[in-house]
Amino acid sequence: MKKTPTFLSLRSNIHTPLSFSLCSSLKENQQTHSESSTAPENDDSDAQQEKDWKSDEEFKKFMGNPSIEAAIKLEKKRTDTKLKQLDREANNANPVLGLFNNLVRRVLLRQRERLQNAEQTFKALPLSQLKSCFGFDTFFATDVRRFGDGGIFIGNLRKPIDEVIPKLEKKLSDAAGREVVVWFMEEKANDTTKQACVVQPKAEMDLQFEATKLSTPLGYFSAIVLAVTTFGTVALMSGFFLKPDATFDDFLSDVVPLFGGFLFILGVSEITTRVTAARYGVKLSPSFLVPSNWTGCLGVMNNYESLLPNKKALFDIPVARTASAYLTSLLLAVAAFVADGSFNGGDNALYIRPQFFYNNPLLSFVQYVIGPYTDDLGNVLPYAVEGVGVPVDPLAFAGLLGMVVTSLNLLPCGRLEGGRIAQAMFGRSTATLLSFGTSVLLGLGGLSGSVLCLAWGLFATFFRGGEEIPAKDEITPIGESRYSWGIILALICFLTLFPNGGGTFSTSFLSGPFFRGEM
């Protein structure tokens, strides 16, 4: 049996409304059939033929090969069936029922008109005509099979793929009489790898992007609301770390640098991301900030609203965001330490909860740098103030928070930036396994008491789950240099987030820090 490539997931969102309507019609018709069992026997055969969709040929075609054209035909037949039923009830003497039937008839007639117009737009591509477009100068097709309203052509490339895609799309569009879109990917079956060209009508892809489009007035309004909320959580989180007797001047000197540093990191990463996406011709949705009462912000999310040209674009766009954010955060922290000439925050220090520093190797190392030696009373954080926290420069803390937030988005889960990078590096199947494993680990972290793991795990799994739409070129590898960058980012994510029992201390590696009076 031939195996359909992973492009199958591409169509999953296209038919949802029609499929739901179809299921509803099935239930209605089954109920109607049971209620009409007392009708005269000469009407039973007609009613059975009209209402039992399981024996209907159009329904069988739809279930065998789901497509928009098949769904429209099936919905059109359902509408005609209801109109015939209304015709049989036209002689009913009840005036109220007659008025209701007339209203329903008008609605059904308008629906049938819309379906007839849609039927002209969404037609299955003529595969027999399209096959003649393939040849030795583009892609030599050896086999073809129907896939939705398009088809899958099995064969092999005969020219560089950058030359083949525009040339083949033009030939196929001319043969079909309308625009088409092609994808190239590899199909694996029985340890044999074959190249496949997937052809679909462009109108169907436009419909899918339109259904999930976020560049709408409501989308922009939601992005603004989330941005304002996130700015508020950043400000509240900043003020949370102030000294108990802090004044308004302390707020300006401490919170404003932290707030500004965090926004600077977000701004640099956003500009870098959009410049990279524009270079590949990829449209991005509005950016949605994710507010958090722990870090102020958990990152920036957006969707792709156009097709990706290749796997390099799928890799470079998320790397541009995460790498720029992490480097900006690191430089900001180092610059703040250098400007103060001290690792203890200087005159405008924020007092950070010590628990922030001993849950992972990177921040444990920062703690080791800030205060590596115990004092006479055994305190491993000699610069900490009992009941207040560890002194850290506001800009330096903004950098540390930026590293943590960026690393959270580097986790290989769903459509987080790390999930997109994993899909570009290892393929869709391996990326799905990594996503599942990451969700499980975050869930275990949440059960062990980490609110951040629980919240981020739920968000990543249910709001950013799933896979990205395949790139038009899924065959060309991303190259060794990009693999190296991916491994480096994975290592950074591991060092920043991996839970470390106690941290790097001068006394014991597995014992947490403590204040005076806690012994």
Secondary structure, DSSP 8 states (H G I E B T S, - for coil): -----GGGGGGTTTSHHHHHHHHHHHHHHHHHHHHGGGS-HHHHHHHHHHH-GGG-HHHHHHHHS--HHHHHHHHHHHHHHHHHHHHHTTT---HHHHHHHHHHHHHHHHHHHHHHHHHHHS----HHHHHTT--TTSEEEEEEEEETTEEEEEEEE-S-HHHHHHHHHHHHHHHHTS-EEEEEEEEEETTEEEEEEEEEEHHHHHHHHHHT---SHHHHHHHHHHHHHHHHHHHHHHHHTS-TT--HHHHHHHHHHHHHHHHHHHHHHHHHHHHHHHHTT--B---EEEEETTTEEEEEE--B-S--SBHHHHHHHHHHHHHHHHHHHHHHHHHHHHHHTSSS-GGG-EEE-GGGGSSSHHHHHHHHHH--S--TT--S-TT-BTTTBEEE-HHHHHHHHHHHHHHHHTS-STTSHHHHHHHHHH-HHHHHHHHHHHHHHHHHHHHTT-HHHHHHHHHHHHTS-S-----SB-SS---HHHHHHHHHHHHHHHHHHS--SS-S-SS-TT-----TT--
